[in-house]
């Protein structure tokens, strides 16, 4: 039995909103946030967006991930996400430089790895087809 697209989106959307309200409440009270308080809303947002984006074969609605159009959407959105993430890391590195007056070595390493990961993966995928 699979959960319907509408019910899945509603469930994950409500849980996400409740978690975000709880986080805002805890911040207003001056409480410290833990790892799970930051990670879980992100996970639920991923599931929510998945339910509202992709169709359900049982319900025969929407675009399916394994169709050609679904594959093109995933490919294009992956590349856009990659460049957006690299840009955000770049901004964080320079914001950290402005705030602290020095570059954070760990952030610089993450930026370097982020910049080379796409060409590296493309290289290995291209070799697979040669």
Secondary structure, DSSP 4 states (H G I P E B T S, - for coil): ----HHHHHHHHHHHHHHHHHHHHHHHHTTPPP-HHHHHHHHHHHHHHHHHHHB-BTTTTBSB-TTSHHHHHHHHHHHHHHHHHHHHHHHHHHHHHHHHHSS--HHHHHHHHHHHHHHHHHHHHHHHHH-
